[in-house]
Amino acid sequence: MKNKALNTILSFLFVIACFAETKPDVQQSKHKSKHNAKIKSSIASECKKQWVYKDLLEEKEAKVLMFAPVLHYDMVFWSSFLIAITNENDTLGFVDANFKGQIKAGSKVKLTPFNWDERYKTIIYPNTAANIELQKNCIREDLMCTVKEVYYCKMEIIKPVRRKKNN
């Protein structure tokens, strides 16, 4: 009885392994595009390692280039994250653990100082699933590499981008 069960399990695993090795051309091309996306993502990951995190000390206004919302997965929490160009023409990153909305690229935002508890800074990470947004919106992957500083703050939309109505 034990041998039958063992043979059945081994046969099942063998069949699965055979199907995993023989992929049609369509699946192989999808695999290649995923591989290329991983390379781009790893470039952005290297840039993110260089980011310096700081408390925002004065209010700023900025135009949003990219936004990723708050994200929860199991017991892990990622804060909202945006990359924006300030009125001083600096490209900076901003994180807000409490902002629950959506911000479209091109929107104007007000960024105000917000006192993050030091322990939150170590357990809450910015949602840099922004890599997915970069690829979806055809924005160059090196946008992450233009950011050198990321500020803890509170985000508020001043002027949202509206879609133009077609007549």
N, C-alpha and C positions, 0 to 999 in steps of 0.2 A: 504494500500500500504506500509506504514511504517513497519507494522508487518511482512509482507512477506519478506521484505528486511532484517529485523532484524533476522527473523527465518532462512533465507538463510545463513546469515553470521555466526550465532551461529552453525548451522548444519555443515557448512564448517570447522569451528574451532574445533568442536567436532571430525570430521573425521580425521583431522590432528593430534589431540591429541591422538587418538586411534592408528594411525600408528606409532607415535613417541614412544609409550609405548611398542609395540610389535616388538622387533627386532629379526631377526633370529640369530642363534648361531654365524655365521660368523661375523656379525656386532658387537656382544657382545665381541668377541675376539679382534676385532680391537679396540673397546672402551677400553678394558683392556690394550692393548699395548700402546695406547695413554696416558692412565692414568699413566702407568709406566714411559713413557717418560716425563710426566709432573713432576713426583717425581724427576727423575734425573735432569731435567731442574731446579727444585727449589733448588736442592743442589748446582748446578752451580751458580744460582742466589744469594744464600747466600754468596758464595765465592766472587762473583763480588762486593758485597757490601763492602768487606774488601780491595779492590784494592786501592792503592795510586797512583794518577796521578801526573806525573812530566814532566818537559821539559827535553828532552835529551840534555845533555851538551857536549858530545863528540861522535865522530863517532864510530859506532860498526859494526861488521860483525856477522851474525848469520845464523843458519840453521833453516828453517821453519818447525814447527811441524803442524801448522794449520793456515789457512787463510780464511777470509771472506771479500768479496769485498764491495765497496761503495754501499749503498742502499738508494733509495729515495722512500718514500711513502707519497703521498699528499704533505704536507708542512714540513714533517719531514725528516731529513737527517742523515744518519749514515755513519761514516767514515770507510775506510778500517781498518781491525783489523787483527793482526797476533800474534800468540804465537810462540816464537822461543827460541832456546838455543844459547846463545852467546859463543864466544871463551873462555870466562871466566867460562863457564859451568853454567851460570845463566839462569833460565827459566823466561822470561819476556814477557810482552805484549807490543805491539806497535800500534799506530794509526796514520793514514795519511789521511787527508781530501781530498787530491788531487790525490792520486794514483788511476788510473782507470783500471788497468790491472788485471790479474789473477796470482796467485803464487801457485805453487804446493808444497805440503809437500815434504821436502827433498831439496828444492832449497836453494841456498845461497843468502843472501840479504845484501845490505849495508844500514845501517840506519844512517841518518845524522841529526844533529840538525836542527830544523825548528821553526821559531818564530810564534807560533799560537797566534792570537789576543785573548785576555782574554774573550771577549764575545763569540767567537766561542767555547771556552772550555766549556761554559755553555749551548750552544744550539746544539752542534754537539756531538753525542754519538758514541762510537765504535760499530761497527756492531757485536754484540754478538749473532747474529743468527748463530754464530759459533756452538751453541748447536746442530743445525740440522746437520752441517758438522761432528761434533763429532760422532753422531749416525750413519750417512751414512757411514763413513769411519771406523767404529768399533773401534774408539779410546776411551779409558776410559773417562768417564764423569768427572773424577776428574782432568783432565788436566787443567781445568779452575781454580781449587783450588791450583795448584802449582804456579800460578802467584800471586805475591804480589804487583808488581809495573807495571804500564802501562805508557809508554813514548810517548809524542807527538813528531813526527819526520817526516822525508821524507824517503820513501821507494824506493829502487832501486834494481832490480834483478841483481846479479852478475853472478850466474851460475844456469840456470834453470835445472830442472830435465827433462830428455828426455826419451821417451819410447824406449826400445830396440826393434829393428826389429827382427821378427821371420824369420829364414831362411827356 
